[in-house]
Amino acid sequence: MSNHVAELLQQLAGKNRQVREEAARALGEVGDQQAVPQLIQALGDKYAKVREAAAWALGRVGDERAVPHLVRAFGDPSMWVRSEAVKALGQIGPAAVPHVVQALDDERWEVRELAASALGRIGDQSALPHLVQALSDSKDAVRTAAASALGQLGDQRAVPHLVQALDSKGKSHWWAGQALGRLGALPELVQALDDKRSWVREGAVRGLSEIGEEGIPHLVRALDDASKQVRKRAASILGQRRDKRAIPYLFQVVKDPDVHDWERRIAAQYLGQLGYQLPVPVEAMVTDLNTAVLRRISRDFPPEDREYVIEQLKRYRGDSLKRRKRVHLAILKLSEGSKGKVANLVEVALRDYRDILLWVERASQKTRKSKTK
């Protein structure tokens, strides 16, 4: 044992918790297997940061003696310690599989979830039957981790089991679809697009996004699905791929008041990447009449675009006094620009549709710049 390692081990046993944490990380950098017993002991340290550093270091050293202790760390109260234990087992490799498989039967679902994730990281195909069994776990988080892990294993034997998992509620059907896509199961995914259950079709759309060019025609077909959720997923994926066939459906997402704000922003960003100019998304948003957003983006509008927005607003005044008042306020703010007190009002007023159109503007600018290069 070198003097440097001996000194670090002494620091690891010291009273200062920050020194212990730094010593554990330094021992991981050195990678000396003689430090393994002390690092294992540090997994039981009073302070989470020290335990986290010890788990990380054991992964770097890669000694199999640490495996059962890292598996026990799945039950640590700290999420960061548990996460490092999973990563460490993934670095140690196939020798860890038998111990991790045992953790799939743990009474705590969090431990079962981490075990499934660890098996995916390790990537050893001997774990396949155990992960298949985990697809039937009572907890959605465990089923999700198992589906994702099966996609990482790359074993075609998992395909029929993942097809069955498309019928799972929660989020696991989404990850089962992704795993099928990673395994290249195009025929199974295409067949799933005709399933009566919308969540099965949604999982199939996720899988088709992993397939590549062969999946595009089927994603386009999903744009006409009876389920709004399926249409939205397909449009977002096609927008990400810059396929112009998604444009009408991306506009539907932007205009839909029931869609989450972050989903609107993503759809608007894709519209910008597809080369749409500002006035068109503005027109799409006017129907929601969120004057705060219109005021916010008016600061960066050229005069002709600002006039366009005002004209669009006038069309949507309607008969409601409240609606006319909001339109009038929007026209005022657009006309005078957002300066001084008005800018402060805008910041206070922003709520659901924050910066949606700014996403479009920035993405459009990037697209135009890339075309001029």
C-alpha positions in Angstrom: 0.0 0.0 0.0 1.4 3.4 -1.0 1.8 6.2 1.5 -0.7 8.2 -0.4 -3.4 5.5 -0.1 -2.6 5.0 3.6 -3.0 8.7 4.2 -6.3 8.8 2.4 -7.6 5.8 4.5 -6.6 7.6 7.6 -8.6 10.7 6.5 -11.5 8.4 5.6 -11.6 7.4 9.3 -11.3 10.9 10.6 -13.8 13.1 12.4 -14.4 15.8 9.7 -17.2 14.7 7.4 -16.0 16.9 4.5 -12.5 15.4 4.7 -14.0 11.9 4.8 -16.1 12.6 1.6 -13.0 14.0 -0.2 -10.9 11.0 0.9 -13.5 8.6 -0.4 -13.6 10.3 -3.8 -9.8 10.4 -3.9 -9.6 6.7 -3.2 -12.0 6.1 -6.1 -9.7 8.1 -8.4 -6.7 6.1 -7.3 -8.6 2.8 -7.8 -6.5 0.8 -5.3 -8.4 -2.4 -4.3 -6.8 -2.4 -0.9 -9.2 0.4 0.0 -12.3 -1.6 -0.7 -12.9 -2.8 3.0 -12.7 0.7 4.3 -14.9 2.1 1.5 -17.5 -0.6 2.2 -17.5 0.5 5.8 -18.0 4.1 4.7 -21.3 3.0 3.1 -22.6 3.1 6.6 -21.3 6.6 7.5 -23.6 8.9 9.4 -23.5 11.5 6.6 -25.1 10.9 3.2 -22.4 12.8 1.3 -19.8 10.4 2.6 -21.9 7.3 1.8 -22.6 8.7 -1.7 -18.8 9.2 -2.3 -18.1 5.7 -1.0 -20.6 4.2 -3.4 -19.1 6.2 -6.3 -15.6 5.1 -5.3 -16.5 1.4 -5.1 -17.8 1.7 -8.7 -14.6 3.2 -9.9 -12.5 0.5 -8.1 -14.8 -2.3 -9.6 -14.1 -4.9 -7.0 -16.8 -7.7 -6.7 -16.5 -7.8 -2.9 -18.5 -4.6 -2.9 -21.5 -6.0 -4.7 -23.7 -7.2 -1.8 -23.0 -4.1 0.1 -24.0 -1.9 -2.8 -27.2 -3.8 -3.2 -28.0 -3.2 0.5 -27.4 0.5 -0.3 -30.6 0.4 -2.4 -32.4 0.8 0.9 -30.4 4.0 1.8 -32.7 6.9 2.8 -30.7 9.2 0.5 -31.8 9.1 -3.2 -28.2 10.2 -4.2 -26.6 7.3 -2.4 -29.1 4.8 -4.0 -28.4 6.3 -7.4 -24.6 6.0 -7.0 -25.0 2.4 -5.8 -26.9 1.6 -9.0 -24.2 3.2 -11.1 -21.5 1.4 -9.2 -23.0 -2.0 -9.8 -23.3 -1.2 -13.5 -19.6 -0.5 -13.6 -18.7 -3.7 -11.7 -20.5 -5.7 -14.4 -22.0 -9.2 -14.9 -20.6 -10.5 -11.6 -23.2 -8.3 -9.8 -26.2 -9.8 -11.6 -27.1 -12.6 -9.1 -27.1 -10.2 -6.2 -29.1 -7.5 -8.1 -31.6 -10.1 -9.2 -32.3 -11.0 -5.6 -33.2 -7.3 -5.0 -36.0 -7.6 -7.5 -37.9 -9.5 -4.8 -37.4 -6.8 -2.1 -40.5 -5.8 -0.2 -39.8 -2.1 -1.0 -40.8 -1.1 -4.5 -38.0 1.6 -4.6 -35.4 -1.1 -4.2 -37.0 -3.3 -6.9 -37.1 -0.3 -9.3 -33.4 0.4 -8.7 -32.5 -3.2 -9.1 -34.2 -3.3 -12.5 -32.4 -0.1 -13.5 -29.1 -1.6 -12.4 -29.7 -4.7 -14.5 -30.3 -2.5 -17.5 -27.0 -0.7 -16.9 -25.1 -4.0 -16.5 -26.6 -5.2 -19.8 -26.1 -9.0 -19.1 -28.7 -11.1 -20.9 -28.9 -13.6 -18.1 -31.1 -11.0 -16.3 -33.8 -11.2 -19.1 -36.2 -13.7 -17.4 -36.1 -11.8 -14.1 -36.8 -8.5 -15.9 -39.6 -10.1 -17.8 -41.1 -11.1 -14.5 -40.7 -7.6 -13.2 -42.9 -6.3 -16.1 -45.8 -7.7 -14.0 -44.8 -5.9 -10.8 -47.6 -4.2 -8.9 -45.8 -0.8 -9.1 -45.7 1.1 -12.3 -42.3 2.5 -11.5 -40.8 -1.0 -11.3 -42.6 -2.0 -14.6 -41.2 1.1 -16.2 -37.6 0.4 -15.1 -37.9 -3.3 -16.2 -39.2 -2.3 -19.7 -36.4 0.3 -20.1 -33.8 -2.3 -19.0 -35.1 -4.9 -21.5 -34.6 -2.3 -24.2 -31.0 -1.9 -23.0 -30.3 -5.6 -23.0 -31.0 -5.8 -26.8 -32.3 -9.4 -26.6 -35.1 -10.2 -29.1 -36.6 -12.7 -26.8 -38.0 -9.8 -24.8 -40.2 -8.6 -27.8 -43.4 -10.6 -27.1 -43.3 -9.7 -23.4 -42.9 -6.0 -24.2 -45.8 -6.2 -26.6 -47.9 -7.4 -23.7 -46.5 -4.6 -21.5 -48.0 -2.1 -24.0 -51.3 -2.8 -22.3 -50.0 -1.5 -18.9 -51.5 1.6 -17.4 -49.4 4.3 -15.9 -46.1 5.1 -17.7 -44.8 1.7 -18.3 -46.6 1.3 -21.7 -44.6 4.3 -22.9 -41.3 2.7 -21.9 -42.3 -0.7 -23.3 -42.9 1.1 -26.6 -39.5 2.7 -26.5 -37.9 -0.6 -25.7 -39.6 -2.3 -28.7 -38.3 0.6 -30.9 -34.8 0.0 -29.6 -35.2 -3.7 -30.5 -36.3 -2.8 -34.0 -39.7 -4.5 -33.5 -41.4 -2.6 -36.4 -44.1 -5.2 -37.3 -45.2 -5.4 -33.7 -45.4 -1.6 -33.3 -47.3 -1.2 -36.6 -49.8 -3.8 -35.4 -50.1 -2.1 -32.1 -51.2 1.1 -33.9 -54.5 -0.6 -34.7 -55.2 -1.6 -31.1 -58.5 -0.4 -29.7 -56.8 0.9 -26.5 -55.4 4.4 -26.9 -52.6 3.9 -24.4 -51.3 0.9 -26.4 -51.3 3.1 -29.6 -49.5 5.8 -27.7 -46.8 3.4 -26.6 -46.5 2.2 -30.2 -45.9 5.8 -31.4 -43.1 6.1 -28.8 -41.5 3.0 -30.2 -41.8 4.1 -33.8 -39.8 7.2 -32.9 -36.9 5.0 -32.1 -37.1 3.0 -35.4 -35.8 5.7 -37.8 -36.9 6.4 -41.3 -39.0 3.2 -41.6 -41.2 4.5 -38.8 -42.0 7.8 -40.3 -45.0 6.7 -42.6 -46.6 5.1 -39.6 -46.1 8.2 -37.4 -47.8 10.2 -40.2 -50.7 7.7 -40.1 -51.0 8.3 -36.3 -51.7 12.0 -36.9 -55.2 10.9 -37.8 -55.7 8.8 -34.7 -59.0 9.1 -32.8 -57.1 9.9 -29.6 -55.9 13.5 -29.1 -53.0 12.2 -27.0 -51.8 9.9 -29.7 -52.0 12.6 -32.3 -50.1 15.0 -30.1 -47.3 12.5 -29.5 -47.0 11.7 -33.2 -47.0 15.4 -34.1 -44.3 16.2 -31.5 -42.1 13.4 -32.7 -42.5 14.5 -36.4 -41.9 18.1 -35.4 -38.7 17.0 -33.7 -37.7 15.3 -37.0 -38.7 18.5 -38.9 -41.3 16.8 -41.0 -43.7 19.4 -42.3 -46.6 17.0 -42.3 -46.8 17.6 -38.6 -47.5 21.4 -38.9 -51.3 21.4 -38.7 -51.2 19.1 -35.7 -48.6 21.2 -33.9 -50.9 24.2 -34.3 -53.6 22.2 -32.6 -51.3 21.5 -29.7 -50.4 25.2 -29.4 -54.1 26.2 -29.4 -55.5 23.5 -27.2 -56.3 25.1 -23.7 -56.2 21.6 -22.1 -52.6 21.0 -23.1 -49.9 21.6 -20.5 -47.8 24.8 -20.9 -44.5 22.9 -21.4 -46.1 20.9 -24.2 -47.3 24.0 -25.9 -43.8 25.5 -25.7 -42.3 22.4 -27.3 -44.9 22.4 -30.1 -44.2 26.1 -30.7 -40.5 25.4 -30.8 -40.9 22.7 -33.4 -43.0 25.1 -35.5 -40.2 27.6 -35.4 -37.7 24.9 -36.4 -39.9 24.1 -39.3 -39.4 27.7 -40.6 -42.7 29.2 -39.6 -42.6 33.0 -39.4 -44.0 34.8 -36.3 -47.4 36.0 -37.5 -48.8 32.5 -38.0 -48.2 31.3 -34.5 -49.4 34.6 -33.2 -52.7 34.0 -35.0 -52.9 30.6 -33.5 -52.5 32.0 -30.0 -54.9 35.0 -30.4 -57.9 32.7 -29.9 -56.8 32.1 -26.3 -56.4 35.9 -25.9 -53.7 35.7 -23.3 -52.7 39.4 -23.5 -49.7 39.0 -21.3 -47.9 36.8 -23.8 -48.8 39.1 -26.6 -47.5 42.1 -24.7 -44.4 40.2 -23.7 -43.3 39.3 -27.2 -44.3 42.7 -28.7 -41.0 44.1 -27.4 -39.1 42.2 -30.1 -41.7 42.5 -32.9 -40.9 44.7 -35.9 -43.7 47.3 -36.4 -45.3 45.4 -39.3 -45.7 42.3 -37.2 -47.1 44.3 -34.3 -49.7 45.9 -36.6 -50.6 42.4 -37.8 -51.3 41.2 -34.2 -53.4 44.3 -33.5 -55.5 43.5 -36.6 -55.9 39.9 -35.5 -57.0 41.0 -32.0 -59.6 43.3 -33.5 -61.2 40.3 -35.2 -61.6 38.5 -31.9 -63.2 41.2 -29.8 -66.6 39.5 -29.6 -69.6 40.6 -27.6 -68.4 40.0 -24.1 -67.5 43.1 -22.2 -64.7 41.3 -20.4 -63.3 40.0 -23.7 -63.4 43.5 -25.3 -61.6 44.9 -22.3 -58.8 42.4 -22.6 -58.5 42.9 -26.3 -58.4 46.7 -25.8 -55.7 46.3 -23.2 -53.7 44.1 -25.5 -53.9 46.6 -28.4 -52.8 49.4 -26.0 -49.8 47.5 -24.8 -48.8 46.4 -28.3 -49.2 49.9 -29.7 -47.1 51.6 -27.1 -44.5 48.8 -26.6 -43.3 47.3 -23.4 -41.2 49.9 -21.6 -40.8 51.0 -18.0 -43.9 50.3 -16.0 -45.5 48.3 -18.8 -42.6 45.9 -18.9 -43.1 45.3 -15.1 -46.8 44.7 -15.6 -46.0 42.1 -18.3 -43.7 40.2 -15.9 -46.4 40.2 -13.2 -49.1 39.2 -15.7 -47.4 36.2 -17.2 -49.0 32.9 -16.3 -49.9 29.8 -18.3 -48.4 30.6 -21.7 -45.1 32.0 -20.6 -42.7 32.6 -23.5 -44.4 30.3 -26.0 -44.0 32.7 -28.8 -40.5 33.5 -27.8 -39.7 29.9 -28.3 -41.0 30.2 -31.9 -39.1 33.4 -32.5 -35.8 32.0 -31.3 -36.2 28.7 -33.1 -37.2 30.6 -36.3 -34.1 32.8 -36.1 -31.8 29.7 -35.7 -33.5 28.1 -38.7 -33.0 31.2 -40.8 -29.4 31.5 -39.8 -28.6 27.9 -40.6 -30.2 28.3 -44.0 -28.0 31.3 -44.8 -24.8 29.4 -43.9 
